[in-house]
Amino acid sequence: MWLVVSDTHDNMHKMKEIEKIIERENITAVFHCGDFVAPFILPYIIKENIEFYGVFGNNDGEKLLLSERSNGRILPGPRIIEVEGKKIMMMHEPFALEAAEKSGLYDFIFFGHTHEIVHRVTGKSVIVNPGEASGWLTGRATVALVDPKDGEVNIMEI
């Protein structure tokens, strides 16, 4: 199972809940779509034996430390990766979303920034914005559990 997270914005209470989800749901990969804000949240989501992929968001001010403390696993987006045989595009701001969606090149497209939950399928692409994990803007903190085998997405409130 994969965990897709975005817009954590230093909410430490929610980060502790996300850490519990990682342990409870047997997560094999975590994808963070930006707006970590500060590096002190990273130990809650970067775990031994679990893959981690991240992109910077527009509110990430400590980019150097975020990069260092993630061992270079947080990069500028859009970022294209392959995980478990699935081609993924991940980004923070959805500037490339429409082109990526129309291209049909990706099994999954993950993004954040809007703080709005998005889950749809276009062709073979599963498009997911998990909403905001912080809950600061909308009052609703959410993450997405994604099954890479069948593309099933479960939006989970935390």
Backbone as a printed PyTorch tensor [residue, N CA C, xyz], in Angstrom:
tensor([[[  0.8520,  -1.1780,   0.0000],
         [  0.0000,   0.0000,   0.0000],
         [  0.8910,   1.2330,   0.0000]],

        [[  0.4830,   2.2570,  -0.7380],
         [  1.1990,   3.5290,  -0.7910],
         [  0.4280,   4.5760,  -0.0020]],

        [[  1.1660,   5.5500,   0.5100],
         [  0.5700,   6.6920,   1.1890],
         [  0.9400,   7.9510,   0.4170]],

        [[ -0.0770,   8.7180,   0.0280],
         [  0.1370,   9.9980,  -0.6530],
         [ -0.3080,  11.0990,   0.3000]],

        [[  0.6030,  12.0380,   0.5420],
         [  0.4040,  13.1050,   1.5150],
         [  0.7800,  14.4240,   0.8570]],

        [[  0.1330,  15.4930,   1.2700],
         [  0.5240,  16.8220,   0.7960],
         [  0.1510,  17.8550,   1.8340]],

        [[  0.8040,  18.9840,   1.7500],
         [  0.4430,  20.1610,   2.5390],
         [  0.3340,  19.8620,   4.0310]],

        [[  1.4220,  19.3200,   4.5780],
         [  1.4590,  19.0080,   6.0040],
         [  1.6870,  20.2620,   6.8500]],

        [[  2.3280,  21.2660,   6.3000],
         [  2.4630,  22.5930,   6.9250],
         [  2.7680,  22.5520,   8.4220]],

        [[  3.7270,  21.7060,   8.8060],
         [  4.2270,  21.6640,  10.1850],
         [  3.1880,  21.2950,  11.2480]],

        [[  2.1030,  20.6710,  10.8840],
         [  1.1250,  20.2800,  11.9030],
         [  1.6230,  19.0010,  12.5780]],

        [[  2.3200,  19.1710,  13.6920],
         [  2.9500,  18.0410,  14.3700],
         [  1.9370,  17.0230,  14.8920]],

        [[  0.8030,  17.4850,  15.3460],
         [ -0.2310,  16.5560,  15.8210],
         [ -0.6530,  15.6160,  14.6830]],

        [[ -0.8800,  16.1730,  13.5180],
         [ -1.2830,  15.3440,  12.3730],
         [ -0.1420,  14.4590,  11.8930]],

        [[  1.1050,  14.9380,  12.0070],
         [  2.2520,  14.1240,  11.6070],
         [  2.3440,  12.8580,  12.4680]],

        [[  2.0400,  12.9810,  13.7370],
         [  2.0410,  11.8100,  14.6160],
         [  0.9700,  10.8140,  14.1910]],

        [[ -0.1740,  11.3070,  13.7360],
         [ -1.2400,  10.4300,  13.2360],
         [ -0.8260,   9.7600,  11.9300]],

        [[ -0.1410,  10.5090,  11.0670],
         [  0.3430,   9.9460,   9.8040],
         [  1.3550,   8.8400,  10.0770]],

        [[  2.2150,   9.0430,  11.0510],
         [  3.1920,   8.0160,  11.4170],
         [  2.4840,   6.7260,  11.8380]],

        [[  1.4020,   6.8460,  12.5740],
         [  0.6180,   5.6680,  12.9860],
         [  0.0010,   4.9730,  11.7750]],

        [[ -0.4710,   5.7520,  10.8060],
         [ -1.0440,   5.1740,   9.5800],
         [  0.0220,   4.3820,   8.8360]],

        [[  1.2290,   4.9290,   8.7350],
         [  2.3210,   4.2400,   8.0460],
         [  2.5620,   2.8740,   8.6790]],

        [[  2.5760,   2.8290,   9.9830],
         [  2.8060,   1.5630,  10.6940],
         [  1.6190,   0.6170,  10.5740]],

        [[  0.4270,   1.1340,  10.7390],
         [ -0.7870,   0.3140,  10.7790],
         [ -1.1630,  -0.2580,   9.4090]],

        [[ -0.9530,   0.5010,   8.3530],
         [ -1.4250,   0.0990,   7.0170],
         [ -0.3620,  -0.6030,   6.1780]],

        [[  0.7660,  -0.9460,   6.7820],
         [  1.8420,  -1.6280,   6.0510],
         [  2.2240,  -0.8910,   4.7690]],

        [[  2.5050,   0.3800,   4.9110],
         [  2.8590,   1.2330,   3.7790],
         [  4.2290,   0.8320,   3.2440]],

        [[  4.3400,   0.7120,   1.9140],
         [  5.6180,   0.3690,   1.2810],
         [  6.2910,   1.5830,   0.6580]],

        [[  5.5200,   2.6460,   0.3910],
         [  6.0920,   3.8640,  -0.1850],
         [  5.2610,   5.0650,   0.2570]],

        [[  5.9560,   6.1550,   0.5700],
         [  5.3180,   7.4200,   0.9270],
         [  5.6700,   8.4390,  -0.1450]],

        [[  4.6520,   9.1320,  -0.6380],
         [  4.8170,  10.1910,  -1.6270],
         [  4.3140,  11.4880,  -0.9980]],

        [[  5.2010,  12.4590,  -0.8300],
         [  4.7960,  13.7530,  -0.2540],
         [  4.8390,  14.7930,  -1.3650]],

        [[  3.6960,  15.4040,  -1.6220],
         [  3.5460,  16.3330,  -2.7380],
         [  3.8050,  17.7910,  -2.3570]],

        [[  4.6160,  18.0230,  -1.3570],
         [  5.0880,  19.3690,  -1.0750],
         [  4.3710,  20.1100,   0.0210]],

        [[  4.9920,  21.2110,   0.4160],
         [  4.6150,  22.0350,   1.5580],
         [  4.7760,  21.2670,   2.8660]],

        [[  6.0010,  20.7450,   3.0290],
         [  6.4340,  20.1890,   4.3170],
         [  6.5100,  21.3630,   5.2950]],

        [[  7.1490,  22.4260,   4.8590],
         [  7.4990,  23.6890,   5.5070],
         [  8.8520,  23.5740,   6.1980]],

        [[  9.0060,  22.7370,   7.2120],
         [ 10.2900,  22.6190,   7.9090],
         [ 10.7130,  21.1530,   8.0110]],

        [[ 12.0230,  20.9170,   8.1120],
         [ 12.5180,  19.5420,   8.0980],
         [ 12.2040,  18.7120,   9.3340]],

        [[ 11.7740,  19.3240,  10.4230],
         [ 11.5550,  18.5210,  11.6220],
         [ 10.3730,  17.5640,  11.5050]],

        [[  9.5700,  17.6570,  10.4520],
         [  8.4800,  16.6910,  10.2700],
         [  8.9450,  15.3940,   9.5960]],

        [[ 10.1300,  15.4250,   8.9910],
         [ 10.5780,  14.2890,   8.1820],
         [ 10.6850,  12.9560,   8.9330]],

        [[ 11.1270,  12.9170,  10.1890],
         [ 11.2010,  11.6100,  10.8650],
         [  9.8570,  10.8930,  11.0030]],

        [[  8.7760,  11.6080,  10.8800],
         [  7.4490,  10.9870,  10.9760],
         [  7.0530,  10.2460,   9.6940]],

        [[  7.6940,  10.6170,   8.5780],
         [  7.2970,  10.0190,   7.2960],
         [  8.4220,   9.3120,   6.5500]],

        [[  9.6500,   9.5560,   6.9400],
         [ 10.7710,   8.8370,   6.3240],
         [ 11.1720,   7.7290,   7.2900]],

        [[ 10.9160,   6.5160,   6.8680],
         [ 11.1300,   5.3430,   7.7200],
         [ 12.0440,   4.3370,   7.0230]],

        [[ 12.7970,   3.6140,   7.8330],
         [ 13.6640,   2.5670,   7.3100],
         [ 12.8160,   1.5100,   6.6090]],

        [[ 13.2860,   1.0320,   5.4810],
         [ 12.6350,  -0.0160,   4.6870],
         [ 11.3370,   0.4260,   4.0270]],

        [[ 11.0680,   1.7320,   3.9920],
         [  9.8980,   2.2610,   3.2780],
         [ 10.4100,   3.3010,   2.2940]],

        [[ 10.0490,   3.1430,   1.0400],
         [ 10.4800,   4.1090,   0.0260],
         [  9.8640,   5.4730,   0.3210]],

        [[ 10.6070,   6.5330,   0.0210],
         [ 10.1000,   7.8930,   0.2200],
         [ 10.4420,   8.7380,  -0.9920]],

        [[  9.4380,   9.4780,  -1.4850],
         [  9.5990,  10.3760,  -2.6230],
         [  8.9160,  11.6940,  -2.2710]],

        [[  9.5910,  12.7950,  -2.5330],
         [  8.9880,  14.0840,  -2.2350],
         [  9.3120,  15.1220,  -3.2950]],

        [[  8.4550,  16.1330,  -3.3590],
         [  8.7060,  17.3100,  -4.1890],
         [  8.5270,  18.5450,  -3.3030]],

        [[  9.2600,  19.5770,  -3.6440],
         [  9.1340,  20.8270,  -2.9040],
         [  7.8220,  21.5150,  -3.2420]],

        [[  7.2740,  22.2080,  -2.2550],
         [  6.0900,  23.0300,  -2.4520],
         [  6.4520,  24.4980,  -2.3620]],

        [[  5.4930,  25.3490,  -2.6290],
         [  5.7360,  26.7890,  -2.6360],
         [  5.9610,  27.3730,  -1.2410]],

        [[  5.6390,  26.6400,  -0.1770],
         [  5.8580,  27.1170,   1.1820],
         [  7.0480,  26.4610,   1.8720]],

        [[  7.8440,  25.7390,   1.1200],
         [  9.0090,  25.0750,   1.7050],
         [ 10.1970,  26.0360,   1.7120]],

        [[ 10.4350,  26.6480,   2.8680],
         [ 11.4900,  27.6380,   2.9790],
         [ 12.8530,  27.0530,   3.2900]],

        [[ 12.8990,  25.9240,   3.9160],
         [ 14.1550,  25.2870,   4.3250],
         [ 14.5630,  24.2110,   3.3240]],

        [[ 14.6470,  24.5700,   2.0520],
         [ 14.9090,  23.5700,   1.0160],
         [ 16.2360,  22.8510,   1.2000]],

        [[ 17.2600,  23.5650,   1.5970],
         [ 18.5610,  22.9290,   1.7820],
         [ 18.4920,  21.8540,   2.8610]],

        [[ 17.9210,  22.1870,   4.0130],
         [ 17.8140,  21.1970,   5.0860],
         [ 16.8260,  20.0870,   4.7490]],

        [[ 15.7360,  20.4250,   4.0820],
         [ 14.7990,  19.3750,   3.6550],
         [ 15.5130,  18.3830,   2.7370]],

        [[ 16.3100,  18.9030,   1.8210],
         [ 17.0530,  18.0350,   0.9080],
         [ 18.0750,  17.1880,   1.6660]],

        [[ 18.8420,  17.8300,   2.5440],
         [ 19.8580,  17.1000,   3.2970],
         [ 19.2450,  16.0320,   4.1990]],

        [[ 18.2170,  16.3970,   4.9380],
         [ 17.6390,  15.4610,   5.9150],
         [ 16.8210,  14.3500,   5.2650]],

        [[ 16.4910,  14.5300,   3.9890],
         [ 15.7940,  13.4670,   3.2570],
         [ 16.7710,  12.6590,   2.4040]],

        [[ 18.0660,  12.9230,   2.5680],
         [ 19.0990,  12.2810,   1.7410],
         [ 18.8350,  12.4810,   0.2580]],

        [[ 18.4310,  13.7060,  -0.0950],
         [ 18.2230,  14.0520,  -1.5000],
         [ 16.9570,  13.4830,  -2.1120]],

        [[ 16.0250,  13.0390,  -1.2930],
         [ 14.8010,  12.4160,  -1.8250],
         [ 13.6550,  13.4030,  -2.0220]],

        [[ 13.8810,  14.6800,  -1.6850],
         [ 12.9140,  15.7290,  -1.9940],
         [ 13.5410,  16.5730,  -3.1020]],

        [[ 12.8430,  16.6600,  -4.2220],
         [ 13.3610,  17.3340,  -5.4100],
         [ 12.3260,  18.3170,  -5.9460]],

        [[ 12.7470,  19.2330,  -6.8140],
         [ 11.7580,  20.0920,  -7.4790],
         [ 10.8390,  19.2430,  -8.3640]],

        [[  9.6060,  19.6580,  -8.4810],
         [  8.6600,  18.9580,  -9.3480],
         [  8.4390,  19.7630, -10.6140]],

        [[  7.7810,  19.2080, -11.5910],
         [  7.2670,  17.8360, -11.6140],
         [  8.4100,  16.8220, -11.6320]],

        [[  8.1400,  15.7220, -11.0020],
         [  9.1070,  14.6390, -10.8720],
         [  8.4940,  13.3680, -11.4340]],

        [[  9.2400,  12.6870, -12.2720],
         [  8.7650,  11.4400, -12.8750],
         [  9.5950,  10.2960, -12.2970]],

        [[  8.9100,   9.3090, -11.7620],
         [  9.5780,   8.1740, -11.1370],
         [  8.8590,   6.8840, -11.5310]],

        [[  9.5390,   5.7750, -11.3210],
         [  8.9120,   4.4670, -11.5010],
         [  9.0470,   3.7070, -10.1930]],

        [[  7.9300,   3.2370,  -9.6790],
         [  7.8850,   2.5120,  -8.4180],
         [  7.0160,   1.2790,  -8.6200]],

        [[  7.5490,   0.1390,  -8.2580],
         [  6.8150,  -1.1260,  -8.3880],
         [  6.2440,  -1.3020,  -9.7970]],

        [[  7.0270,  -0.9020, -10.7910],
         [  6.6200,  -1.0480, -12.1800],
         [  5.5790,  -0.0520, -12.6570]],

        [[  5.2450,   0.9420, -11.8460],
         [  4.2470,   1.9550, -12.2000],
         [  4.9500,   3.2830, -12.4620]],

        [[  4.5550,   3.9460, -13.5420],
         [  5.1200,   5.2490, -13.8870],
         [  4.2830,   6.3400, -13.2170]],

        [[  4.9690,   7.2020, -12.4750],
         [  4.3020,   8.2020, -11.6460],
         [  4.8470,   9.5840, -11.9470]],

        [[  3.9480,  10.5560, -12.0670],
         [  4.3520,  11.9520, -12.0760],
         [  3.8350,  12.5480, -10.7820]],

        [[  4.7260,  13.2320, -10.0800],
         [  4.2870,  13.9280,  -8.8790],
         [  4.7570,  15.3720,  -8.9400]],

        [[  3.9140,  16.2540,  -8.3960],
         [  4.2050,  17.6800,  -8.4030],
         [  3.4630,  18.3250,  -7.2500]],

        [[  3.8300,  19.5430,  -6.9260],
         [  3.0760,  20.2890,  -5.9270],
         [  1.9860,  21.0810,  -6.6380]],

        [[  2.3780,  22.1700,  -7.2510],
         [  1.4030,  22.9850,  -7.9820],
         [  1.0280,  22.2570,  -9.2680]],

        [[ -0.2360,  22.1870,  -9.5860],
         [ -0.6790,  21.3560, -10.7190],
         [ -0.5390,  22.0090, -12.0940]],

        [[  0.5480,  22.7550, -12.3060],
         [  0.7350,  23.4330, -13.5940],
         [  0.7880,  22.4580, -14.7650]],

        [[  1.3830,  21.2870, -14.5580],
         [  1.5310,  20.3000, -15.6320],
         [  0.4360,  19.2410, -15.6080]],

        [[ -0.5690,  19.4210, -14.7690],
         [ -1.5830,  18.3780, -14.5790],
         [ -2.3470,  18.0700, -15.8610]],

        [[ -2.8630,  19.0750, -16.5090],
         [ -3.6790,  18.8410, -17.7060],
         [ -2.8840,  18.1220, -18.7860]],

        [[ -1.6570,  18.5670, -19.0530],
         [ -0.8210,  17.9240, -20.0730],
         [ -0.4900,  16.4880, -19.6820]],

        [[ -0.1650,  16.2660, -18.4080],
         [  0.1690,  14.9190, -17.9390],
         [ -1.0360,  13.9940, -18.0700]],

        [[ -2.1940,  14.5140, -17.6910],
         [ -3.4200,  13.7250, -17.7510],
         [ -3.7590,  13.3430, -19.1940]],

        [[ -3.6330,  14.2880, -20.1080],
         [ -3.9400,  14.0270, -21.5180],
         [ -2.9170,  13.1210, -22.1880]],

        [[ -1.6980,  13.1060, -21.6720],
         [ -0.6190,  12.3540, -22.3200],
         [ -0.8270,  10.8450, -22.2770]],

        [[ -1.4670,  10.3590, -21.2330],
         [ -1.6440,   8.9140, -21.0940],
         [ -0.3540,   8.1860, -20.7640]],

        [[  0.6830,   8.9130, -20.3550],
         [  1.9850,   8.3090, -20.0920],
         [  2.1350,   7.7290, -18.6880]],

        [[  1.2530,   8.1220, -17.7880],
         [  1.4670,   7.8100, -16.3790],
         [  0.3680,   6.9150, -15.8190]],

        [[  0.7920,   5.9980, -14.9620],
         [ -0.1730,   5.1710, -14.2470],
         [ -0.8110,   5.9790, -13.1180]],

        [[  0.0040,   6.8380, -12.4900],
         [ -0.4720,   7.6680, -11.3850],
         [  0.0600,   9.0880, -11.5360]],

        [[ -0.7750,  10.0560, -11.1830],
         [ -0.3630,  11.4540, -11.1140],
         [ -0.7760,  11.9540,  -9.7370]],

        [[  0.2210,  12.3660,  -8.9500],
         [ -0.0100,  12.8610,  -7.5950],
         [  0.3450,  14.3380,  -7.5310]],

        [[ -0.5120,  15.1370,  -6.9010],
         [ -0.2140,  16.5530,  -6.7360],
         [ -0.8470,  17.0740,  -5.4610]],

        [[ -0.5180,  18.3140,  -5.1190],
         [ -1.0410,  18.9410,  -3.9190],
         [ -1.4280,  20.3830,  -4.1960]],

        [[ -1.0560,  21.2730,  -3.2930],
         [ -1.1740,  22.7210,  -3.3980],
         [ -2.5740,  23.2900,  -3.2270]],

        [[ -3.5770,  22.6970,  -3.8120],
         [ -4.9270,  23.2870,  -3.7960],
         [ -5.6740,  23.0080,  -2.4980]],

        [[ -5.1830,  22.0740,  -1.7030],
         [ -5.8160,  21.6540,  -0.4410],
         [ -7.1900,  21.0130,  -0.6840]],

        [[ -7.4690,  20.6600,  -1.9110],
         [ -8.7500,  20.0360,  -2.2800],
         [ -8.5210,  18.5900,  -2.6770]],

        [[ -9.3840,  17.7130,  -2.2060],
         [ -9.2890,  16.2990,  -2.5530],
         [ -9.6930,  16.1150,  -4.0090]],

        [[ -8.8350,  15.3990,  -4.7320],
         [ -9.1280,  15.0420,  -6.1250],
         [ -8.8340,  13.5560,  -6.2700]],

        [[ -9.7900,  12.8420,  -6.8410],
         [ -9.5660,  11.4400,  -7.1940],
         [-10.3880,  11.1620,  -8.4370]],

        [[ -9.6930,  10.9180,  -9.5210],
         [-10.3760,  10.5650, -10.7680],
         [ -9.4430,   9.6950, -11.6070]],

        [[-10.0450,   9.0490, -12.5810],
         [ -9.2820,   8.2250, -13.5110],
         [ -9.5250,   8.7630, -14.9090]],

        [[ -8.4400,   9.0170, -15.6190],
         [ -8.5080,   9.4520, -17.0090],
         [ -7.6820,   8.4710, -17.8210]],

        [[ -8.3260,   7.7110, -18.6850],
         [ -7.6070,   6.6780, -19.4160],
         [ -7.0080,   5.6980, -18.4320]],

        [[ -5.6990,   5.5090, -18.5110],
         [ -5.0340,   4.6010, -17.5640],
         [ -4.4940,   5.3240, -16.3400]],

        [[ -4.6130,   6.6510, -16.2990],
         [ -4.0120,   7.4440, -15.2160],
         [ -4.9600,   7.6330, -14.0380]],

        [[ -4.4700,   7.3070, -12.8480],
         [ -5.1850,   7.5720, -11.6030],
         [ -4.6270,   8.8870, -11.0710]],

        [[ -5.4820,   9.8950, -10.9660],
         [ -5.0750,  11.2290, -10.5410],
         [ -5.5240,  11.4340,  -9.1000]],

        [[ -4.5560,  11.8470,  -8.2420],
         [ -4.8570,  11.9880,  -6.8190],
         [ -4.2340,  13.2590,  -6.2530]],

        [[ -5.0660,  14.0580,  -5.6180],
         [ -4.6200,  15.0770,  -4.6790],
         [ -5.2230,  14.6370,  -3.3500]],

        [[ -4.3890,  14.3080,  -2.3700],
         [ -4.9230,  13.7820,  -1.1090],
         [ -5.5890,  14.8360,  -0.2320]],

        [[ -5.6200,  16.0860,  -0.6900],
         [ -6.1260,  17.1690,   0.1460],
         [ -5.0080,  17.6250,   1.0710]],

        [[ -5.3430,  18.3230,   2.0990],
         [ -4.3200,  18.8300,   3.0170],
         [ -4.2200,  17.9510,   4.2530]],

        [[ -2.9990,  17.5220,   4.5490],
         [ -2.7950,  16.7040,   5.7400],
         [ -2.7920,  17.5510,   7.0050]],

        [[ -2.5700,  18.8410,   6.8680],
         [ -2.5130,  19.7100,   8.0530],
         [ -3.8920,  20.0390,   8.6100]],

        [[ -4.8680,  20.1950,   7.7400],
         [ -6.1950,  20.6040,   8.1710],
         [ -6.2980,  22.0880,   8.4950]],

        [[ -5.2220,  22.8320,   8.3150],
         [ -5.2210,  24.2570,   8.6900],
         [ -6.2220,  25.0760,   7.8840]],

        [[ -6.2970,  24.8540,   6.5730],
         [ -7.1130,  25.7090,   5.7090],
         [ -8.5790,  25.2730,   5.6560]],

        [[ -8.8040,  23.9820,   5.4960],
         [-10.1670,  23.4930,   5.2930],
         [-10.8110,  22.9570,   6.5700]],

        [[ -9.9930,  22.7150,   7.5840],
         [-10.5120,  22.0960,   8.8010],
         [-10.6330,  20.5930,   8.6830]],

        [[-10.2040,  20.0450,   7.5590],
         [-10.2810,  18.5990,   7.3210],
         [ -8.8980,  18.1040,   6.8990]],

        [[ -8.2930,  17.2720,   7.7240],
         [ -6.9730,  16.7210,   7.4250],
         [ -7.1300,  15.3490,   6.7870]],

        [[ -6.5490,  15.1790,   5.5940],
         [ -6.7220,  13.9300,   4.8560],
         [ -5.4100,  13.4830,   4.2060]],

        [[ -5.3360,  12.1810,   3.9590],
         [ -4.2660,  11.5510,   3.1960],
         [ -4.9360,  10.5380,   2.2590]],

        [[ -4.1540,  10.0120,   1.3230],
         [ -4.6970,   9.0000,   0.4120],
         [ -3.9070,   7.7040,   0.5420]],

        [[ -4.6290,   6.6110,   0.6930],
         [ -4.0420,   5.2810,   0.6090],
         [ -4.2890,   4.7860,  -0.8070]],

        [[ -3.2340,   4.3560,  -1.4700],
         [ -3.3290,   3.9370,  -2.8650],
         [ -2.7980,   2.5160,  -2.9940]],

        [[ -3.5980,   1.6590,  -3.5940],
         [ -3.1560,   0.3020,  -3.8930],
         [ -2.5430,   0.3180,  -5.2900]],

        [[ -1.2260,   0.1300,  -5.4060],
         [ -0.5980,   0.2250,  -6.7240],
         [ -0.9910,  -0.8890,  -7.6820]],

        [[ -1.4960,  -1.9760,  -7.1520],
         [ -1.8600,  -3.1020,  -8.0150],
         [ -3.1450,  -2.8390,  -8.8010]],

        [[ -4.1760,  -2.3450,  -8.1140],
         [ -5.4610,  -2.1460,  -8.7930],
         [ -5.8540,  -0.6680,  -8.9370]],

        [[ -5.0310,   0.2420,  -8.4130],
         [ -5.3170,   1.6690,  -8.5310],
         [ -6.3950,   2.1660,  -7.5990]],

        [[ -6.8410,   1.3330,  -6.6690],
         [ -7.8760,   1.7660,  -5.7300],
         [ -7.3240,   2.8390,  -4.8050]],

        [[ -8.1240,   3.8830,  -4.5820],
         [ -7.7240,   4.9980,  -3.7380],
         [ -8.7320,   5.1570,  -2.6000]],

        [[ -8.1960,   5.2830,  -1.3960],
         [ -9.0300,   5.5060,  -0.2260],
         [ -8.5660,   6.8010,   0.4350]],

        [[ -9.4190,   7.8150,   0.4460],
         [ -9.1100,   9.0560,   1.1290],
         [ -9.4510,   8.8550,   2.5990]],

        [[ -8.4470,   9.0770,   3.4440],
         [ -8.6020,   8.8150,   4.8710],
         [ -8.4860,  10.1300,   5.6450]],

        [[ -9.4690,  10.3670,   6.5040],
         [ -9.4190,  11.5430,   7.3760],
         [ -8.5600,  11.2070,   8.5910]],

        [[ -7.7040,  12.1550,   8.9780],
         [ -6.8220,  11.9210,  10.1220],
         [ -7.0850,  12.9490,  11.2130]]])
